[in-house]
Amino acid sequence: MDIISTRIPDVKLIKPKVFGDERGFFMETWNQRAFNEAGFSAAFVQDNHSRSVKNTLRGLHYQIKKPQGKLVRVTRGEVFDVAVDLRAKSPTFGQWVGEYLSEHNCHMLWVPPGFAHGFLVISETADFQYKCTDFYAQEYERTIHWADPILNIEWGMDSANKILLSEKDRIGQSFGQAATELNEYY
């Protein structure tokens, strides 16, 4: 697999080698040795799978304690996946990176601990799977509003009216509010 730094170097785009023929395909989706050779390691404790319809936006989620690193991929459909650096002492604090992940390109994204994460479904439906480095802890979960003007994420939507949101994503806090709390943890 090719492991490529994005414009936020700690976020990695992973392009697995896909071996296909008339029967279908095979690819390796996780290899601890390849990650170690690329300069980082992760111990995963939880796998998650979500299915969402077109225009669903999930995020931007993070945990203030027990931050989760996530290795994310799409097994059906296509999403625009976003990671936002929340590490207050990082030179890329408050910056975001986005990548298209799909069943066709088979790309994955490594989102390290200390990042908010979210995605927008582009296809009619999408199955989104991710491995996490820590357990989900609802009491520490926070949400930054997906349309925060400071972050200015370019989701690629023609109209915000089309976006489908959960209540917690609809009322997410501003990046400024989150930054105040983040100084205590990251």
C-alpha positions in Angstrom: 0.0 0.0 0.0 1.1 3.6 -0.6 0.9 5.9 2.4 0.9 9.5 1.4 1.0 12.6 3.6 -1.7 15.1 2.9 -1.3 18.9 3.3 -1.6 18.2 7.0 1.3 15.8 7.2 -0.1 13.7 10.1 -3.2 12.9 8.1 -2.4 10.1 5.7 -4.1 9.1 2.4 -3.7 5.3 2.0 -3.9 3.8 -1.4 -4.0 0.0 -1.1 -2.8 -2.2 -3.9 -5.9 -3.7 -5.5 -5.6 -7.0 -7.4 -8.6 -7.5 -9.6 -9.8 -9.8 -12.4 -13.1 -11.0 -13.9 -13.9 -12.6 -10.5 -13.7 -9.4 -8.5 -10.8 -8.0 -6.4 -8.6 -8.5 -3.4 -6.9 -5.8 -1.3 -5.2 -5.6 2.1 -7.0 -3.0 4.2 -4.7 -3.0 7.3 -1.1 -3.9 7.7 0.6 -3.0 11.0 4.1 -3.5 9.5 3.4 -1.1 6.6 2.1 1.5 9.1 5.2 1.1 11.3 7.5 1.4 8.3 5.7 4.7 7.4 6.6 6.0 10.8 3.6 5.6 12.9 1.7 2.9 14.7 -1.9 2.4 15.9 -3.5 -0.2 18.1 -7.2 -0.5 17.2 -9.8 -1.4 19.8 -13.1 -0.8 18.0 -14.5 -1.1 14.5 -17.6 0.9 13.4 -19.8 0.7 10.3 -22.4 3.3 9.2 -24.8 3.5 6.3 -26.0 6.8 5.2 -28.1 8.2 2.3 -27.1 10.9 -0.2 -26.4 14.4 1.3 -26.0 13.1 4.9 -23.3 15.0 6.7 -21.9 13.4 9.8 -19.5 15.5 11.9 -17.4 17.2 12.9 -16.9 14.8 15.8 -14.1 14.4 18.3 -13.6 13.4 22.0 -11.9 15.8 24.4 -10.6 12.9 26.5 -9.8 9.5 25.1 -9.2 11.0 21.6 -9.7 8.5 18.8 -7.5 7.9 15.9 -9.5 6.6 13.0 -8.6 4.6 9.9 -11.6 5.2 7.6 -12.8 3.8 4.3 -15.9 3.5 2.1 -17.1 0.0 1.1 -20.1 1.2 -0.9 -20.7 4.5 -2.5 -18.6 7.7 -2.1 -18.0 10.3 0.5 -16.1 13.5 0.9 -14.1 12.9 4.2 -12.7 15.7 6.3 -10.2 15.9 9.2 -9.7 19.1 11.2 -6.5 19.6 13.3 -7.6 20.4 16.9 -4.1 20.1 18.5 -3.6 23.6 19.9 0.2 23.4 19.7 0.2 22.1 16.2 1.4 24.3 13.3 -1.7 23.2 11.4 -4.2 23.9 14.3 -7.6 24.8 12.8 -6.7 23.6 9.3 -8.7 21.0 7.5 -8.0 18.4 4.8 -10.6 16.6 2.7 -10.4 13.6 0.4 -12.9 11.7 -1.7 -13.2 8.0 -0.5 -15.2 5.5 -2.6 -15.7 1.9 -3.3 -14.1 2.5 -6.7 -10.8 4.3 -5.6 -10.5 2.1 -2.5 -8.6 4.9 -0.7 -8.5 5.1 3.1 -7.7 8.0 5.4 -5.8 7.9 8.6 -7.2 10.6 11.0 -4.9 10.7 14.0 -6.1 11.4 17.6 -6.6 15.1 18.2 -8.6 15.7 15.0 -12.3 16.3 14.4 -13.7 14.1 11.7 -16.7 14.3 9.4 -18.0 13.2 6.0 -20.6 14.1 3.4 -22.3 11.3 1.4 -22.0 12.0 -2.4 -23.5 8.8 -3.7 -27.1 7.6 -3.3 -26.0 5.6 -0.2 -22.6 5.0 1.4 -21.3 2.3 3.8 -18.5 3.9 5.8 -16.2 1.8 8.0 -13.6 2.8 10.4 -11.2 1.4 12.9 -10.7 3.4 16.2 -7.7 3.6 18.5 -9.9 4.2 21.6 -13.4 3.4 22.7 -16.3 5.7 22.1 -17.0 7.8 25.2 -20.2 9.7 24.9 -19.4 11.9 27.9 -16.3 13.3 26.1 -17.8 13.6 22.6 -18.1 17.0 21.1 -19.3 18.4 17.8 -18.0 21.4 15.9 -20.6 22.9 13.5 -20.0 21.6 10.0 -20.4 25.1 8.5 -18.2 27.0 10.9 -17.0 30.2 9.2 -13.5 30.1 10.8 -12.9 26.6 9.4 -14.6 27.4 6.1 -14.7 23.8 4.9 -15.5 23.5 1.2 -18.0 20.6 1.3 -18.8 20.9 -2.4 -22.6 21.3 -1.8 -24.7 23.6 -4.0 -27.1 24.3 -1.2 -26.9 23.8 2.6 -30.7 23.1 2.5 -30.1 19.7 0.9 -27.8 18.5 3.8 -29.3 15.9 6.2 -28.1 16.3 9.8 -28.6 14.7 13.1 -29.7 17.1 15.9 -26.3 17.0 17.5 -24.6 18.0 14.2 -27.2 20.7 13.6 -26.4 22.4 16.9 -22.6 21.8 16.9 -20.5 24.5 18.6 -18.3 27.0 16.9 -14.6 26.3 16.3 -13.9 29.3 18.7 -15.9 27.7 21.5 -14.2 24.4 20.9 -10.7 26.0 20.8 -11.2 27.3 24.4 -11.9 23.9 25.7 -9.3 22.2 23.6 -6.4 24.1 25.2 -7.0 22.0 28.3 -6.7 18.6 26.5 -4.5 18.8 23.4 
